[in-house]
Amino acid sequence: MDELFSKTPVRKAYFKLALPVVMGMITTMIYNLADTMFVAKTGRPDLVAGVTIGGPLFTFLLAVADIFGLGGSSVVSRLLGEQRHALAKRVSSFCLYASVITGLVLTGLLIIFEHPILHLLGAKPATYQAAAAFYRVLSLGAVFVIFSIVPQNLIRTEGLASQAMVATIVGTVLAIILDPIFLFIFHWGTAGVALANVIGYFFTDLLLVWMVVKKARYISLNIHQSRIHKREIGEVVAIGIPGSITNFALTFGMALLNSSLAVYGASTVAAMGITQKIYGVVILVIVGFAFGAQPLIGFNYGAKQWQRLREILRFDFLVEAVYAVIAGGLLIIFARPVAALFMDQAVIIHAASYMLIATLVTTPLVGLIMVYTTVFQSIGNARGALIMSISRQGIIYWLVLETLKHSFGYNGIVWSQAVSDVLTCLLGYWLYRVSLDWKDKLPQR
């Protein structure tokens, strides 16, 4: 493990850790696209809108998982860099079991507060039934979704990125197989879509547990090692909560967007649902590269290898920017035919292609934002991580959306994300330069 993180050439180590994460993200992306296409092929905009409205619940569950997944992996990667292996085992055990307990508690709360939550997410009388069917099944399977994220992140701190990828791919492929069966053979509608997801996550969990037991050296499922001191819990939470807030903010942003577009009809919400799925083609890969590099950054920070850390970051910025320009540019050029793959209704195709162009214009900036954010998370800079997490689709997005919505109506809503990306990137750059002077401040940690 030490050879990979501290001695292997930066490019080779970067891609060895990041590419499996990217492949896992691509598999998830393929499922998201297939999922939307399957639902769209029913020819029922209410079902597409129902899945779109219920979609933020997925993001919410992932946000909760990030408290222990991102927070735990950040702490564990730094502990491994410092050669504190026994404590790394205890922190990993705590994170795994805390995620299970949290998932069970959330299932109860989500079921109890279904009605107000769905209305907050933008459900209207025409879409409530479809959204509620999706929501209920996903709520019951919350523990499987939440748990899956934690061991995925933890085993990557040992360099087991390929193993994490395999578990993700197996679960996702199973969900892709089950989706059309539940939709077109059993006619279970949005409940079937949610059930396919939950079953896929369940099998991913089983594989990850097996890999922790058989492959991992420092990630532990021993419940007796799950007790850690308040200091370590505080470190996990200090980074995990800002990481989770990023996804909470995404949930918040999606809910705001859906609610703002709801007044323009179910077709408009459906068009945005298609747009967000296609947008994920680029964004999930960007996130994959960023998260894939995170253990490498954290280990070298913990080991105080400052020159190597600077090389890693320069390469990380380069990869994100180049990929975003190429992928985002191609999708902008082919926005209309790509949107037409999902639904053959002219109104929805026109709206989705317009929305897609508006969201993709600032994709390269999103790549930079993700690097800034993961750097803060990896090195334990809780303040920087928190500020970034509440910005892009949180406070900045809300202010931009409300301002542009009242000033430009529909067009203002569609272009709000692009404006928010510009402002957040400027903020991230400023924080990066002010709070992280790599030459002078890091060695004095």
N, C-alpha and C positions, 0 to 999 in steps of 0.2 A: 504493500500500500504506500509506504513512504517513498519508494522509488517512483511511482506514478505521480504523486502529488508534489514532490520536491526536486526531482532530478530529470524526469522525462522532459524533452523539449516542449516548450509552451504550446505550440500548435498541435502537436500530437496528443498531449495530455488534455488540452481543451476539447478537441473533437472526440477523444475516447470517452470523455465524461458527458459532453453535451449532445453528441449525435444520437445516442440511445434515448435521451430525454426528448429530443426533437422527433424521433421516430414514433415514440409513444404519443406525443402530441399530434403528429400527423394521423396516426390511427384514430385518435379521438376525434380529430377534425373530419376524417372520412365518415365516421359514424354520425357526427352532427349533420353533415351534408346529406347522407343517406337517410337519416331520420327525418329531416325536413322534406326531402323529396318524396319519401313514402307517405308522409302525412299530406303533402300537397297533392299527390296523385289521387287522393280520395275526392278531390274537387270541392272540398268543403272549407271555405275560408275560416269558419268558426273553429274548426279543429286546429288549423295552423295558428290562429290567434290564441287559442286555448293553450297550446304548447309554448307559444311565445310568452304569454302572460305567466305561465307556471315556471318558465325558464329561470327567472331570478332566484327561485328556491334552490336550484342546483348550485348557483353561485354562492348563495348564503351558506349552504352546507360545506362547500369547499372553503369558504372563508373561515368557518369554525375550525375545520380540519387544519388550516394553516397556522392556527395558534400553536398547535403541537408539532405539526409537520415542518413548517419553516422555522419556527422558534427553536424546536428541538434540534433540527439539523444544523442550524447556525451555531448553537452551543456545542454540539457534539463535534462538529468539524474543527472548531477552535481547540477543543479539549484534545482531540487526536493530534493536532499540530503541536500541542504542548506536551504530548506523550502522557496524558493523564487518562489512561485507558479504563481504570476501574470506575472512575466518576462518569465517564462517557457511557458505560453500561447502565449505570443507575439512572442517568438522565433519560436514556432511550426507553427503558422500561417504564418510567413514570409517564412519558409522553404516549406510549402505546395504550396503557390502561386508562389514562385520563381521557383519551379520545373515545373509548368505548362507553364509559360512563356518561360523557357529554352527549353522545349520540342517542342514548336511551332516554335521557332527560328531555332532549329536544323533541323526540317523537311525541311525547305526551303534550308538550307545550304547543306544538304545531297543530295537533289535532284539536285541542281545546279552543285555540284562537283562529281557526280556519277562516271564518267569515270576515272578520276585520282585516286579516292579512291579505286575502284575495282581493278585497276591495282596494286596499292600499297598492297592490300590484297592478291595478287597472282593470280588474274584471268588471264587465257590464252585464246586464241581463242576457244579452245575445251570446256572450262568451263564458258566462259563469259556470255552466254545467260542464263544459269541456275542460275548462281550467281547473275546476274542483276535482274532477276525476283524476287528472294528472297529479295534482297536489297531494291528494290523500294517499295514493300508492307510494309516492316518493317520500312522504312524511314517515310512513311505516318502515321504509327501508333506509332511513337516515343514518343509522349506525354503520351500515355497510359502506355508504358513500364516504362518511367522515373517516372511518378507520383506514380505508384504502390509501389515503393520501399520506398518512404518517409513516408507515414502514417504507413506502416508496422513497420518501425524502431521506429517511434515516440510513437505509442501506447504501444510498449513493455516497454518503460520507466515507464509506469504506472502499469506494471505487466500483461498487456493484451496480453500475448504471444499466448494463445490459440485462441483468436479472430483473430489475425494476421494469424495464421496457417490455420484456417477455410477459410479465404478469399483466401489464396494462393491455397489451395487444390481445392476449387470450380472452380477457373479459370483454373487450370492445368488440372483437369478432363475434363472440357469442351473442352480444346484444344486437349486432347487425343482422344475424341470422334470425333471431327471435322477433325482431321488429315487424317485418312484413307478415310473419305467421300470425302474430297477435292482432295486426291491423286488418288484413285481408281475408284470413281464414276464420279466425275466431270473432272478428268484428268487435274488438274491445276498445276501439277508439283511443283516446289519449291515455286512458288507464293502461292499455296494453303497451304504449310507448314507454310509460314510466316503469312498468313491470320489467320490460326488457332491460332497461337501464339498471334496475336494482339487482336483477339476477346476474348481469355482467359484473357489477361491482362485487357481488358476493363471491364469485369464482376468482376474481382478482385478489380478494382478501385471502382466500384459501392458499393460493400460490405464494403470496407474499409471506404468510406465516411459515410455510414450508421453507422458503428461502432464508428467512431469519434464523430458523432452527438449524438448517443444514449448511448454509454458506457464510453467514455473518460471524465475525470474531468478536466484535465489540458492541453489537446491537443485541439487546437481551429481552426475552419474553418472560423471564423469571419474575413472578409477581413479588417475590420477597425482596427484590432489588429496586422496587418502584418507589420506595421512600427516599426522598432527597430533602436537603435543607431548604429553607425559605430563600436563601441566596440563589440557589440554582433554579428554583421555581421562578423567582423574580427575573432571572436572565432569560429563561424560556419565554415568559410572558412579555417581557420588555421588547423582544424582537418579534415574537409570534403575533401579538395583538396588532402592531402596525402592519405586519404582513397580512393578517386576516382583514384588517380594515380596508386594504386594497380591494379585496373581493366584496366586502360589505359595501364599499363605495360603488363597486360595479353593480351590485344588486340595487343599490339606491338609484344609481344613474339609469339603469334599465327600467326601473319602476317609474321614475320621473318621465323618461322618454315615452314609455307605453301610455302613461296617463295623459301626456301632452298630445300624443297622436290619436288617442281614442276618439276625440271629438270629430276627427276626420273620417271615421268609419272603420269597420273590421278589415277592409281591404288594405287600408294604409298600415294598420298594425301588422297584418300579415306580410306586407312588403318589407317592413322594417325587420320582421323576424327572418325573412330570407336574406336580407342585407347583412344582418349580424352573423348568420351562419357562414356566408361567403367571406365576410371580413375576418372570421376566425381562421381562414386558410392562411392568412399572413400572421395574424396576431399570435396564434398558438405556437407557431414556429419561433417567433420572436421570444415568447415566454420560455420556450424550450431551451433555446441557447442561453438565455439569462439564468434560468434555474440550473441548467447543466453546469454552468461555470461557478455556481455559488460554493460548492464544497471546495473547489480549487482555491477560490479567493479566501475562504475562511481558514483553510488549513495553512496557507502561506502567511496569512496575517497572524495566526496563532504561533507559527514557527518563526516569525519575525524575519522572513526572507523578503525584504523590501524591494530589491531590484527585480526579483522574479514576479512579485505582485504587480509592479508597474507594467511589466511586459504583458502579463495576463490581461490587465485592464485595457491596454492599448489594443490588443488583438480582439478583445470582446467588443469594444466600440466599433472596430472595423467590420467585423462579421455582421453585427446587427444592422449597421447602416447600409452595407452593400446588399444584403439580402432584402431589406425592406424596399429599397429603391427598385430592384428588379421585379420582385413579386408584386408589389403595389402598383408599379407602372403597367405591368401586363394585365392585371385585373381592371385597371382603369380603362385601358384600350378596349378590352373585350367585355365591358360591364353589361351591356344589353344582352348579348347572346348567352352570357353566363347566367344572368337573372332568368332568362327564358327557359333554362333547363329545369327550373323548379315548378313553374306554373305557366299555363298558356293563356292566361287572362291579360289582355293588353294593358289594362289599367294598372295591374299589379306589376307587370314587367317594366312599364314606364317609371313607376314610382320607385321600384327597387333599384333600377340602374342609376337613377338620379341620386338616391341615397347612398349607393355604393361609391360613386365618384366622390361625394362629399366626405365620406368617412375615410377613404383611402389616401386622400391628398397628403395628409400629415403622418402617414405610416412611418417614414424614416425617423420622425421625432419620437414616436412611440418606442422605437428601438433604443434610442438614447435614454428615454425616461426609464425603461426597464433596467438598463445597466446601472443608472444612478440609484434606483431603488434597491436592487439586489446587492450592490456594494454596501450600502448602509446596513442592510440586513445581515450580510455575511460577516462584517467586522464588529457587529454589536453596537452600532451607532443608532440607538433607539430614537433620538430626537430627529435625525435626518430621515429615518425610515417612517416615523409617524407623520412628518410633514408631507412627504411624498405620497403616503397612503391615503391621506384625506384630500388630496388635491385634484388629480386628473378627472376622476368621476365622482368626486365628493363636493367640497366647497366651491372650487373653481368652476366645475361643471354646472352646479346648481345656479351660481350667480350668472354664468354665461347663458344658460338655457332660459332662465327667467327674463333676462334682459333682451335677448334676441327674439324670444317668443312674443313678447309684448311689442317689440319694435317691428319685426318682420314676419310674424305669424308662422305659417308652415315652413317657409324657407329658412327662417331663423332657427326653428327646431332642428331641421335637418343638418344645418352647418354648425350647430353648437359644439359638437364633439371636436371638430377641426380647430375651432378657436380655443377650446379648452386645452388641446394638445400643445398648441404653440405657447400658451401662457405657462403650462406645467413644465415644459421643457426648459424654458428660460429660468423658472424657479429652481429646477433640478440642477442646472448648470451652475447657478449662483451658489447653491448649497454645497455642491461638490468642490468648487474652488475655495469657498470660504472655510468650510469645516474640515476639508481633507487635503491639507497640503502634504502630499506624499513625501516630499523631500525632507521637510523639517519636522512635521508633527508626528507622523506615524512611528518613527524610531523611538520617540520619547514616551510611547504608550506605557 
